[in-house]
Amino acid sequence: MASDIRTSELKTPLDVADYLFRRLHEVGVRSVHGVPGDYNLVALDYIPKASLNWVGNVNELNAGYAADGYARIKGISAVITTFGVGELSLLNAIAGAYSEFVPIVHIVGTPSTLSQKDGMLLHHTLGNGNFDVFADMSKNVSCAMAKLNDPHEAATLIDNAIRECWVQSRPVYITLPTDMVQKKVEGERLKTPIDLSHPPNQAEKEDYVVGVVLKYLHAAKNPIILVDACAQRHRVLNEVHDLIEKSGLPTFVAPMGKGAVNESLSNYGGVYAGDGSNEGVRERVESSDLILSIGAIKSDFNTAGFTYRIGQLSTIDFHSHYVRVKYSEYPGVRMQGVLKKIVDKMGKLNIHPGPKPSNEIAHVDKKITTSEAVTHDWLWPRVGQWLQPNDIVITETGTANFGIWETKFPEGVSALSQVLWGSIGYSVGACQGAALAAKEMGNRRTILFVGDGSFELTAQEVSTMIRQHLNPIIFLINNEGYTIERYIHGMNATYNDISQWKYTDLVPTFGGTSENSKTYQIKNKQEAEDLFNDKTFAKAEKLQFVELYMPKEDAPKALKLVAEASASNNAKQR
C-alpha cells in the first residue's frame, strides 16, 4: 500500500531502469555494451525504449575495453554486467579506464534487495551472504558509487553518478537490484538536464594565477607547449588549440597526448618522450627556458623509461584541479579558465622555432621490392602518408604503441592507446567501441594496429564488429609473439612465443562474408605499398583484416629504449 501511495504522488511515474537509460541518452550515449545475465535481463528490456542500441559483447572484459574506446570518441559510455561473475570479468577494463581518466558508467544487475537482506545462498555469490564484497572491489576504481536500493533516492543517485562520471572523467559504479528495475521515480526530473558543468574558478584567485603565468611567459626567451593526455580527458582541447594557434609557440605532445593537437600546424614539433623523442625534439624541448605543460601524466612508458629531463623550475603545469607555476601550487584552480584568459591577454611572445616533423622515409629504408621485409622504420612514416584527416587510429600496447610516435597525423586524427594501464588485448575491444562511436557520428575511418600476441587475447570481438556492421581496418602485426616482452627479458624464451593461428581464417569463422569483409596477407614492402595505394581498400566500405608479416626481432627504436629502462627498473635491488 505504501508503494501505491508513493506512486500516486508522482506527477510522471517512470520506472527506475527507464529513467537511468534516458539519462544516459541525454548525455550522449547511444549504444550500451555488456553481456546479459539473469540479474540484468529485465533491465535490458528498457534499452530500446530509451532509443539506445544494445551491443552484446562476447565477454565482459571485451565489453569493458569497447566501452573505453567508445567513451574516448563519444565522451562517455555505459556497460552492463551481471552480479559477481560478470562484473569481476569487467574489472580489469574498468581499472584501466580509471587509470587513464575514461568516463564509463558501469551498471551491475544484482539480486533483489530482499534476497540480499536475507543473506540467501544464491548463485554468483561467495556463499557467505555478503552481497557487498564485489562492490567493495570496485570502490577503488570508481569515482562514485550508487546503490539503487530505495526508489526514493534512486533518481538522485543516478543523476549524481552520471555527473561525477562526466566531471571527473572516470568510471562510476551503479547497482540495480532486480526488484528495483520497475520501481517508480519522478519522471518530471528529466525535464531538467543533469548539470555537467564545473563551477568556475574563484575570479580573484584565477586572475592572480593568470598574472603569474603571464609574467614568466613574457620573460621567457624560448617557451614551448607540451600537451598530454589529460588535456583530452578533461575536455580543454578548444582552449589548447586556441593557445597553440594564437601564440605560435613550438608545440609538442607526449605519447599519451598523441592526437590531441593538430599535427598539420606549422608550429607542431613532434613527440617528446625523453630519449624516445622524435628526431630533434629532445634537444629543443630540454633547452627551453619555459615549458607550458598541459595535462601531463609522467608514467614510465609515457616518458620513455623516465628519461624526461625537464626541471620544475622551467615548467608551468596545467591540470584539472590545480595549476603549478614552478614550485608554487595553486589548488582549486582549473586549467580551462586559466588557459582562456592567457590566450586573451598574452600578446606577443618570444618564439624560437622548433623541428618540423614529416612522414619522410629514411633513404636507407626507401627500397621497395618483393624481397624487402616490412620494417618498423618503413611502416610508420608510410602509415602517416596513407592516413586521412579525421581518422581514428588505435594502437596496441607493444610495437604499434611505440611505432605510432613516428607517424605525423593529418588534421583531426584521434589516437587511442593505453600507455599507462597497458593491458594487452585492449585495442581489439577498443576498436569495436571506437568504430561504433564513429559510425554514430558520421562513419570516420577506424584503423587498428595490433600485435599477434595481443590479438589472441580478445580476438572474439571481431565477431561483434561484424554483428554491428562496423567497417574497421585491422592491421594484425604477425611477428611471432610478444616482441615488447622479448626486449624487456627473454628474447628467445618460449614464454614469449605464441601459437601461430590462421588469422585471416578467423574473419569468416566469426561471421564475415565477401559482402561485409575482406582479408589480406602482406609479406613484403611491395605488397604493403600496393595495399596502401589501393583506393578501394582506403574507402573502408567493409571490415578489412590485414595480416602484416614483420621480422620477429624488429621493433621501433622507442620500444627498445623503454624496454631497456623497464628491465633495469625491474632489476633494482633494495
C-alpha positions, 0 to 999 in steps of 0.5 A, a space after each residue: 500500500 505504501 508503494 501505491 501511495 508513493 506512486 500516486 504522488 508522482 506527477 510522471 511515474 517512470 520506472 527506475 531502469 527507464 529513467 537511468 537509460 534516458 539519462 544516459 541518452 541525454 548525455 550522449 550515449 547511444 549504444 550500451 555494451 555488456 553481456 546479459 545475465 539473469 540479474 540484468 535481463 529485465 533491465 535490458 528490456 528498457 534499452 530500446 525504449 530509451 532509443 539506445 542500441 544494445 551491443 552484446 559483447 562476447 565477454 565482459 572484459 571485451 565489453 569493458 575495453 569497447 566501452 573505453 574506446 567508445 567513451 574516448 570518441 563519444 565522451 562517455 559510455 555505459 556497460 552492463 554486467 551481471 552480479 559477481 561473475 560478470 562484473 569481476 570479468 569487467 574489472 580489469 577494463 574498468 581499472 584501466 579506464 580509471 587509470 587513464 581518466 575514461 568516463 564509463 558508467 558501469 551498471 551491475 544487475 544484482 539480486 533483489 534487495 530482499 534476497 540480499 537482506 536475507 543473506 540467501 545462498 544464491 548463485 554468483 555469490 561467495 556463499 557467505 551472504 555478503 552481497 557487498 564484497 564485489 562492490 567493495 572491489 570496485 570502490 577503488 576504481 570508481 569515482 562514485 558509487 550508487 546503490 539503487 536500493 530505495 526508489 526514493 533516492 534512486 533518481 538522485 543517485 543516478 543523476 549524481 553518478 552520471 555527473 561525477 562520471 562526466 566531471 571527473 572523467 572516470 568510471 562510476 559504479 551503479 547497482 540495480 537490484 532486480 526488484 528495483 528495475 520497475 520501481 517508480 521515480 519522478 519522471 518530471 526530473 528529466 525535464 531538467 538536464 543533469 548539470 555537467 558543468 564545473 563551477 568556475 574558478 574563484 575570479 580573484 584567485 584565477 586572475 592572480 594565477 593568470 598574472 603569474 603565468 603571464 609574467 614568466 611567459 613574457 620573460 621567457 626567451 624560448 617557451 614551448 607547449 607540451 600537451 598530454 593526455 589529460 588535456 583530452 580527458 578533461 575536455 580543454 582541447 578548444 582552449 589548447 588549440 586556441 593557445 597553440 594557434 594564437 601564440 605560435 609557440 613550438 608545440 609538442 605532445 607526449 605519447 599519451 597526448 598523441 592526437 590531441 593537437 593538430 599535427 598539420 600546424 606549422 608550429 607542431 614539433 613532434 613527440 617528446 618522450 625523453 630519449 624516445 623523442 622524435 628526431 630533434 625534439 629532445 634537444 629543443 624541448 630540454 633547452 627551453 627556458 619555459 615549458 607550458 605543460 598541459 595535462 601531463 601524466 609522467 608514467 614510465 612508458 609515457 616518458 620513455 623509461 623516465 628519461 624526461 629531463 625537464 626541471 620544475 623550475 622551467 615548467 608551468 603545469 596545467 591540470 584539472 584541479 590545480 595549476 603549478 607555476 614552478 614550485 608554487 601550487 595553486 589548488 582549486 584552480 582549473 586549467 580551462 579558465 586559466 588557459 582562456 584568459 592567457 590566450 586573451 591577454 598574452 600578446 606577443 611572445 618570444 618564439 624560437 622555432 622548433 623541428 618540423 616533423 614529416 612522414 619522410 622515409 629514411 633513404 636507407 629504408 626507401 627500397 621497395 621490392 618483393 624481397 624487402 621485409 616490412 620494417 618498423 622504420 618503413 611502416 610508420 612514416 608510410 602509415 602517416 602518408 596513407 592516413 586521412 584527416 579525421 581518422 581514428 587510429 588505435 594502437 596496441 600496447 607493444 610495437 604499434 604503441 611505440 611505432 605510432 610516435 613516428 607517424 605525423 597525423 593529418 588534421 583531426 586524427 584521434 589516437 587511442 592507446 593505453 600507455 599507462 594501464 597497458 593491458 594487452 588485448 585492449 585495442 581489439 575491444 577498443 576498436 569495436 567501441 571506437 568504430 561504433 562511436 564513429 559510425 554514430 557520428 558520421 562513419 570516420 575511418 577506424 584503423 587498428 594496429 595490433 600485435 599477434 600476441 595481443 590479438 589472441 587475447 580478445 580476438 572474439 570481438 571481431 565477431 561483434 564488429 561484424 554483428 554491428 556492421 562496423 567497417 574497421 581496418 585491422 592491421 594484425 602485426 604477425 611477428 611471432 609473439 610478444 616482441 615488447 616482452 622479448 626486449 624487456 627479458 627473454 628474447 628467445 624464451 618460449 614464454 614469449 612465443 605464441 601459437 601461430 593461428 590462421 588469422 585471416 581464417 578467423 574473419 569468416 569463422 566469426 561471421 564475415 562474408 565477401 559482402 561485409 569483409 575482406 582479408 589480406 596477407 602482406 609479406 613484403 614492402 611491395 605488397 604493403 605499398 600496393 595495399 596502401 595505394 589501393 583506393 578501394 581498400 582506403 574507402 573502408 566500405 567493409 571490415 578489412 583484416 590485414 595480416 602484416 608479416 614483420 621480422 620477429 626481432 624488429 621493433 621501433 627504436 622507442 620500444 627498445 629504449 623503454 624496454 631497456 629502462 623497464 628491465 633495469 627498473 625491474 632489476 633494482 635491488 633494495 
